[in-house]
Amino acid sequence: MHSNFMDELFDIVANSEHSHTIKLASHTHPVFKAHFEGNPILPAFTQVDITAKLLEFDIIGIVKSKFMMPLLPEMLIDIIVESKDKVNGEARENSLGWKICKAKWLVDGKTASEMTLEIA
């Protein structure tokens, strides 16, 4: 059976409606072996994928993202999520039913990344 790259990439340590704490896998995980050999960091796109997986939604688009800190194997990360009715002061409505979600990834209370996502 073919393994998904997300398999065993993180463990959920704590979970609530608007926050999640995860621990990343060790440097031996295939994602870290590929990005980058000898200097493993979590690829930015996987942060978006992990957020979607934790919240069980489909991503329609990325409105804005900012990645400010490298995320290393075995790091403990807090992910704070909030719904947004507006982005940049404008109401967001769509007949397809997508909504806006903002996620902030924190390491030791410091912002590692932020993303605003269109979700369904």
C-alpha positions as CSV (number, residue, x, y, z in Angstrom):
1,M,0.0,0.0,0.0
2,H,1.3,3.5,-0.9
3,S,1.9,5.7,2.0
4,N,0.7,9.4,2.1
5,F,3.5,11.9,2.9
6,M,1.4,13.2,5.7
7,D,1.3,9.8,7.5
8,E,3.0,10.0,10.8
9,L,4.2,13.6,10.2
10,F,2.8,14.9,13.4
11,D,1.0,13.7,16.6
12,I,-1.9,15.7,18.1
13,V,-0.9,16.5,21.7
14,A,-4.0,18.6,22.6
15,N,-7.2,19.6,20.8
16,S,-10.0,22.1,21.3
17,E,-12.4,24.0,19.1
18,H,-10.0,26.8,18.2
19,S,-6.6,25.5,19.1
20,H,-4.5,22.4,18.5
21,T,-1.1,21.4,19.8
22,I,1.0,19.1,17.6
23,K,4.4,17.6,17.8
24,L,6.3,17.1,14.6
25,A,7.9,13.8,13.7
26,S,11.6,13.1,14.0
27,H,14.1,14.0,11.3
28,T,13.8,10.4,9.9
29,H,10.3,11.2,8.4
30,P,10.4,11.3,4.6
31,V,9.2,14.9,4.5
32,F,12.3,16.0,6.5
33,K,14.6,13.7,4.6
34,A,13.6,15.5,1.3
35,H,13.5,19.0,2.7
36,F,16.4,19.5,3.2
37,E,19.0,16.7,3.5
38,G,21.3,17.7,6.4
39,N,19.1,20.6,7.4
40,P,15.5,19.3,7.9
41,I,12.7,21.9,8.1
42,L,9.0,21.5,7.6
43,P,8.0,22.8,4.1
44,A,5.6,25.7,4.1
45,F,2.9,23.9,2.0
46,T,2.7,21.2,4.6
47,Q,1.7,23.8,7.2
48,V,-1.4,24.6,5.1
49,D,-2.1,20.9,4.6
50,I,-1.8,20.1,8.3
51,T,-4.1,23.0,9.2
52,A,-6.7,21.6,6.7
53,K,-6.3,18.1,8.0
54,L,-6.8,19.2,11.7
55,L,-9.9,21.1,10.9
56,E,-11.3,18.7,8.4
57,F,-11.9,21.2,5.6
58,D,-11.0,21.7,1.9
59,I,-8.9,24.6,0.9
60,I,-10.3,26.6,-1.9
61,G,-7.5,29.3,-1.9
62,I,-4.8,31.0,0.1
63,V,-5.7,34.7,0.6
64,K,-2.4,35.5,2.5
65,S,0.4,33.6,4.1
66,K,3.6,34.5,5.9
67,F,6.2,32.0,7.1
68,M,8.6,33.6,9.6
69,M,10.4,30.8,11.4
70,P,11.8,27.4,10.4
71,L,9.9,24.5,11.9
72,L,12.2,21.7,12.9
73,P,11.6,18.0,13.6
74,E,10.1,17.2,17.0
75,M,9.0,20.8,17.6
76,L,5.9,21.3,19.7
77,I,3.6,23.7,17.9
78,D,0.4,25.5,18.9
79,I,-2.1,26.2,16.1
80,I,-4.7,28.9,16.8
81,V,-7.6,29.1,14.3
82,E,-10.4,31.7,14.0
83,S,-13.1,32.2,11.4
84,K,-13.1,35.5,9.6
85,D,-16.2,37.2,8.2
86,K,-14.0,39.9,6.6
87,V,-10.6,40.0,5.0
88,N,-9.0,43.5,4.6
89,G,-12.2,45.1,5.7
90,E,-14.3,43.5,3.0
91,A,-17.1,41.1,3.6
92,R,-16.5,37.7,1.9
93,E,-19.4,35.9,0.5
94,N,-19.6,33.1,-2.1
95,S,-22.5,31.1,-3.4
96,L,-20.4,28.0,-3.1
97,G,-20.4,28.3,0.6
98,W,-16.7,28.8,1.4
99,K,-15.6,30.8,4.4
100,I,-12.5,32.5,5.6
101,C,-10.3,31.0,8.2
102,K,-7.1,32.5,9.8
103,A,-4.5,30.2,11.4
104,K,-1.5,31.2,13.4
105,W,1.3,28.7,14.2
106,L,3.2,29.4,17.4
107,V,6.4,28.0,18.9
108,D,7.1,28.9,22.5
109,G,4.6,31.7,22.1
110,K,6.3,33.2,19.1
111,T,4.6,33.4,15.7
112,A,6.1,31.0,13.3
113,S,3.6,31.4,10.5
114,E,0.2,33.0,9.7
115,M,-2.2,32.1,7.0
116,T,-5.6,33.3,5.8
117,L,-7.4,30.5,3.9
118,E,-10.6,30.3,1.8
119,I,-12.2,27.0,3.0
120,A,-15.2,24.9,2.1
